[in-house]
């Protein structure tokens, strides 16, 4: 059973917690009543008033030592508390679910008050992705509410690499089916009326990337009669929407041949008349090849993985973005569109858009930024570091 640990913080850290920041780093702690284990309940006391300030889950395996659950008002972290959290998150997603979509993020970690925990829904299958072992003691309490509120029948557990590597975890495994059963590890789901499949047992993250749903729809709306290049295509999200909405030809390029096989399957799930081709190679190499062959496209989509997972990688990430924008824009036919995205939270949206604009203005073609997007409603942002997704639409020439 989790213990309760009394915690006192340094003044600067305490001020951040009072403002609602969900992270307490190890260096911000000045005193604790005893050594903590994963999932122990850390009770943070206001240093001056010596009364309850916040509570959170203790994580001895991370420099983010406490993941905050509740601030200012004390609460009992029990089944009812989890039920209220899940219901509140579900209510935010209702407008999305009311459409022709049955795939969405039900729990977006810290932004929904459940740090280091992500829950994605694919039709009747619920996938929990844990980024910390702090949740192991509470899974039995939260799982019934996740299933009941989402009306799912099956629950799958996915674990981050760091959690998988823990020596003291024998009960839970990555890809474990917690409730129900799966006839196939690839689950079919709908996104704005189109069919996709997610490998919920072995796929990246929870099996699919749901956060670009609104951007995929917009690209589809622009794609009729157009030629499209989908870079870092993974399972072909942008490619499927483009073809289903009348694109003449789509090229999906990704370093993973396995991901491209999934892209082919997803394309085949939906009626289309356009031509689909795949290129399994490094994206930078692919860009150079297409430039040498002088192949041009009406729409070029660049949606790379996070290039800056730590502060030391930020400058290198910026250089990678510049290279992508520089090469990608050159492949856009005159009057065409470049869609440039970033999911690196360490690079702010203002920095990213300035960087892209600077590179585009260095080229002889005219350029106009005509649309920006960030997070869809199932990926809410409630603290600065929670904002990671940004996407710009540029008219070229």
C-alpha positions in Angstrom: 0.0 0.0 0.0 1.3 3.5 -0.8 2.5 5.5 2.2 2.0 9.2 2.9 5.1 11.4 2.9 5.3 14.9 4.3 7.2 17.3 2.0 8.5 20.8 2.3 9.8 22.8 -0.7 12.2 25.5 -1.6 10.5 28.9 -1.9 10.8 29.1 -5.7 9.4 25.6 -6.2 6.6 26.3 -3.7 5.6 29.4 -5.7 5.4 27.3 -8.9 3.2 24.7 -7.2 0.9 27.5 -5.9 0.5 28.7 -9.5 -0.6 25.2 -10.5 2.5 23.8 -12.0 2.3 20.0 -11.9 6.0 19.1 -11.5 8.3 19.2 -8.4 11.9 18.4 -9.3 14.1 16.6 -6.8 16.3 19.7 -6.2 13.2 21.7 -5.2 12.6 19.5 -2.1 14.2 20.7 1.2 12.7 18.2 3.6 10.7 15.0 3.6 9.5 12.8 6.4 10.8 9.5 5.0 12.2 7.8 1.9 9.5 7.4 -0.8 8.6 4.6 -3.2 6.8 4.8 -6.6 3.2 5.9 -6.1 3.5 7.0 -2.5 1.3 10.0 -1.8 3.4 13.1 -1.2 1.7 15.7 1.0 3.3 19.2 0.4 3.0 21.6 3.2 3.0 25.4 2.9 6.3 26.4 4.5 5.1 29.6 6.2 1.6 28.4 7.3 2.6 24.8 7.9 -0.7 23.6 6.3 -1.7 21.6 3.3 -0.6 23.1 0.0 -0.8 20.2 -2.5 -0.5 16.5 -2.9 1.0 14.3 -5.6 2.5 11.0 -6.5 6.1 10.4 -5.5 8.5 9.1 -8.2 12.0 8.1 -7.0 13.0 7.1 -10.6 12.6 10.5 -12.1 14.2 14.0 -11.5 10.5 15.1 -11.5 10.2 13.7 -8.0 6.5 14.6 -7.4 3.8 14.7 -10.0 1.1 17.0 -8.5 -2.5 15.8 -8.4 -4.3 18.4 -6.2 -3.5 22.0 -5.2 -4.8 24.3 -2.4 -7.8 22.2 -1.4 -7.1 18.9 0.3 -8.8 15.7 -1.1 -8.8 12.0 -0.6 -7.2 10.4 -3.6 -9.5 7.5 -4.0 -11.9 5.8 -6.4 -14.4 8.7 -6.4 -11.6 11.3 -7.0 -10.5 9.3 -10.0 -14.0 9.0 -11.3 -14.5 12.8 -11.2 -11.2 13.4 -13.0 -12.1 10.9 -15.8 -15.6 12.3 -16.1 -14.3 15.9 -16.4 -11.9 14.8 -19.1 -14.6 12.9 -21.0 -16.9 15.9 -20.9 -14.3 18.1 -22.7 -14.1 15.5 -25.5 -17.9 15.3 -26.1 -18.0 17.6 -29.1 -15.4 15.5 -30.8 -17.1 12.2 -30.1 -20.4 13.6 -31.4 -18.9 13.7 -34.9 -18.0 10.8 -37.1 -15.0 9.9 -35.0 -14.6 7.1 -32.4 -10.9 7.6 -31.6 -9.7 10.2 -29.2 -7.4 10.9 -26.3 -9.4 10.6 -23.1 -6.6 11.4 -20.7 -3.8 13.8 -21.7 -1.4 13.4 -18.7 -0.7 16.5 -16.6 -3.2 18.5 -18.7 -6.1 16.4 -17.4 -4.7 16.3 -13.9 -3.3 12.7 -14.2 0.5 13.2 -14.8 2.5 10.6 -16.7 -0.7 8.8 -17.7 -2.1 8.8 -21.3 -5.3 7.1 -22.3 -6.3 6.7 -25.9 -9.6 5.3 -27.2 -9.9 3.2 -30.5 -13.5 2.3 -30.9 -14.2 -0.1 -28.0 -10.5 -0.5 -27.1 -8.9 1.6 -24.4 -5.1 1.9 -24.3 -3.4 3.2 -21.2 0.2 4.4 -21.7 2.2 4.9 -18.5 5.3 7.0 -18.4 6.0 6.3 -14.7 5.5 3.4 -12.3 3.6 5.8 -9.9 0.4 4.6 -11.4 0.8 0.8 -10.7 -0.8 1.1 -7.2 -3.8 2.9 -8.6 -4.6 1.0 -11.8 -7.3 -1.1 -10.1 -9.0 2.0 -8.9 -9.0 4.1 -12.0 -9.5 1.4 -14.6 -13.3 0.7 -13.9 -14.0 4.4 -14.3 -12.1 4.6 -17.6 -14.0 1.7 -19.0 -17.5 2.8 -17.8 -17.2 6.4 -18.8 -15.7 5.7 -22.3 -18.0 2.6 -22.8 -15.0 0.5 -23.8 -14.9 -3.2 -23.6 -11.1 -3.9 -23.7 -8.2 -2.3 -21.9 -4.6 -2.6 -23.0 -1.6 -1.4 -21.0 1.4 0.1 -22.7 4.6 1.1 -20.8 7.3 3.5 -21.7 10.8 2.1 -22.1 11.9 3.6 -18.8 9.0 1.9 -17.0 9.7 -1.4 -18.8 13.3 -1.3 -17.6 12.4 -1.2 -13.9 13.6 -4.3 -12.1 10.9 -4.4 -9.4 8.0 -4.6 -11.8 6.8 -8.1 -12.2 3.0 -7.6 -12.4 2.6 -5.4 -15.5 4.1 -5.8 -19.0 4.0 -3.7 -22.1 1.1 -4.8 -24.4 -0.7 -6.6 -21.5 -4.5 -7.0 -21.9 -5.9 -5.8 -18.6 -9.6 -6.3 -19.3 -11.5 -8.1 -22.1 -9.9 -9.6 -25.2 -8.6 -8.8 -28.6 -9.4 -10.8 -31.7 -6.6 -8.9 -33.5 -3.9 -6.6 -32.2 -4.7 -4.2 -35.0 -7.9 -2.3 -34.1 -10.1 -0.5 -36.7 -11.4 2.9 -35.8 -12.9 6.0 -37.5 -11.4 9.4 -37.9 -13.8 12.0 -39.4 -15.6 9.2 -41.2 -12.4 7.5 -42.5 -11.2 4.1 -41.4 -7.8 3.5 -39.9 -6.1 0.7 -37.9 -3.9 1.0 -34.8 -1.6 -1.8 -33.5 -2.4 -1.3 -29.9 0.0 -4.0 -28.7 3.2 -3.2 -30.6 2.6 0.1 -32.4 4.3 3.4 -31.5 2.9 5.2 -28.4 -0.6 3.7 -28.1 -0.8 2.5 -31.7 -1.4 5.7 -33.6 -0.9 9.5 -33.4 -4.2 11.1 -32.7 -3.0 14.7 -32.2 -2.9 15.7 -35.9 -6.5 14.7 -36.6 -7.7 18.2 -37.3 -4.7 18.9 -39.6 -5.3 15.6 -41.5 -8.9 16.7 -42.1 -7.8 20.1 -43.4 -5.2 18.6 -45.7 -7.9 16.3 -47.1 -10.1 19.3 -47.8 -7.3 20.9 -49.8 -6.2 17.9 -51.7 -8.8 17.3 -54.5 -7.1 16.9 -57.8 -3.7 17.6 -56.2 -0.4 15.7 -56.0 0.8 15.3 -52.3 4.0 14.4 -50.6 3.6 13.1 -47.0 7.0 13.2 -45.2 7.4 11.2 -42.0 4.2 9.6 -43.0 4.2 6.8 -40.4 0.8 5.0 -40.8 -0.3 7.4 -43.6 -2.7 9.6 -41.7 -2.3 12.6 -44.1 -2.0 10.3 -47.1 -5.4 8.6 -46.3 -7.3 11.8 -45.9 -5.7 13.3 -49.1 -6.6 10.2 -51.2 -10.1 9.8 -49.8 -10.9 13.4 -50.6 -9.7 13.2 -54.2 -6.0 13.6 -54.4 -4.6 12.6 -57.8 -1.4 11.0 -56.4 0.1 10.7 -53.0 3.6 9.7 -52.0 4.2 8.5 -48.4 7.8 8.7 -47.3 9.0 7.2 -44.0 12.2 5.5 -42.8 10.1 2.6 -41.5 9.1 0.0 -44.1 6.8 -1.6 -41.4 5.0 1.7 -40.9 4.5 2.1 -44.6 2.9 -1.3 -44.8 0.4 0.0 -42.3 0.0 3.1 -44.4 -0.9 0.9 -47.4 -3.5 -1.0 -45.3 -5.0 2.3 -44.2 -5.2 3.6 -47.7 -6.9 0.4 -48.8 -9.5 0.7 -46.1 -11.0 3.8 -47.8 -12.4 4.3 -51.3 -10.1 6.4 -53.5 -9.2 6.8 -57.2 -5.8 8.4 -56.8 -2.4 6.7 -57.1 -0.5 5.8 -53.9 3.2 5.2 -53.8 5.6 4.6 -50.8 9.2 5.4 -50.3 11.0 3.6 -47.4 14.1 5.7 -46.7 15.5 8.4 -44.5 13.5 11.6 -45.1 16.5 13.8 -45.6 17.8 11.3 -48.2 14.4 11.1 -49.8 14.2 14.9 -50.1 17.6 15.0 -51.8 16.5 12.2 -54.2 13.3 14.0 -55.1 15.1 17.2 -55.7 17.6 15.5 -58.0 14.8 13.9 -59.9 13.0 17.3 -60.0 9.7 15.9 -58.8 7.3 18.6 -57.6 4.1 18.4 -55.6 1.0 20.6 -55.0 1.1 19.9 -51.3 4.1 18.9 -49.2 3.5 17.9 -45.6 6.4 17.7 -43.1 5.5 16.2 -39.7 8.7 15.0 -38.1 9.0 13.3 -34.7 10.3 15.3 -31.7 13.8 16.5 -32.5 14.5 18.0 -29.0 13.7 15.7 -26.1 16.2 17.5 -23.9 17.6 21.0 -23.7 20.9 20.0 -25.2 19.2 19.0 -28.4 17.4 22.3 -29.1 19.9 23.9 -31.4 20.5 20.7 -33.4 16.7 20.4 -33.7 16.4 23.9 -35.1 19.0 23.1 -37.7 17.1 20.0 -38.7 13.9 22.0 -39.1 15.7 24.5 -41.3 17.0 21.7 -43.5 13.5 20.2 -43.8 11.8 23.5 -44.6 14.5 24.5 -47.1 14.3 21.3 -49.1 10.6 20.7 -48.6 9.7 24.2 -50.0 11.7 23.6 -53.1 9.6 20.6 -53.9 6.4 22.6 -53.8 5.0 23.5 -57.2 4.3 27.2 -57.8 1.1 28.1 -56.1 1.2 25.0 -53.9 1.2 24.6 -50.2 3.8 23.6 -47.6 2.4 22.2 -44.3 5.1 22.3 -41.6 4.6 20.9 -38.2 6.6 20.4 -35.0 5.9 18.3 -31.8 9.0 19.4 -29.9 7.7 21.0 -26.7 11.1 22.5 -26.0 10.9 24.7 -29.1 8.2 27.3 -28.5 5.6 28.1 -31.2 6.9 31.6 -31.7 10.5 30.3 -32.2 9.3 27.7 -34.6 7.2 29.9 -36.8 10.0 32.6 -36.9 12.5 29.9 -37.9 10.2 28.6 -40.7 9.4 32.1 -42.0 13.1 33.0 -42.1 14.1 30.0 -44.2 11.2 30.5 -46.6 11.9 34.2 -47.1 15.5 33.3 -48.0 14.2 31.5 -51.1 13.2 33.4 -54.3 9.6 32.2 -54.2 6.9 34.4 -52.5 5.5 32.9 -49.4 2.4 33.5 -47.3 1.5 31.9 -44.0 -2.3 31.6 -44.2 -3.2 29.3 -41.4 -1.9 28.1 -38.0 -3.1 25.3 -35.7 -2.1 23.9 -32.4 -3.9 21.2 -30.2 -7.2 19.6 -30.9 -9.7 19.5 -28.0 -8.7 16.0 -26.8 -5.1 17.3 -26.3 -5.8 20.2 -23.9 -2.9 22.4 -22.6 -3.0 23.5 -19.0 0.7 24.3 -18.3 3.4 25.8 -20.4 5.4 22.6 -21.0 2.2 20.9 -22.0 2.1 22.8 -25.3 4.1 20.9 -27.9 2.1 20.8 -31.2 2.3 23.6 -33.8 1.6 23.6 -37.5 1.7 26.2 -40.2 0.2 26.3 -43.7 2.2 28.2 -46.3 1.3 29.3 -49.8 4.5 29.1 -51.9 5.0 31.2 -55.1 
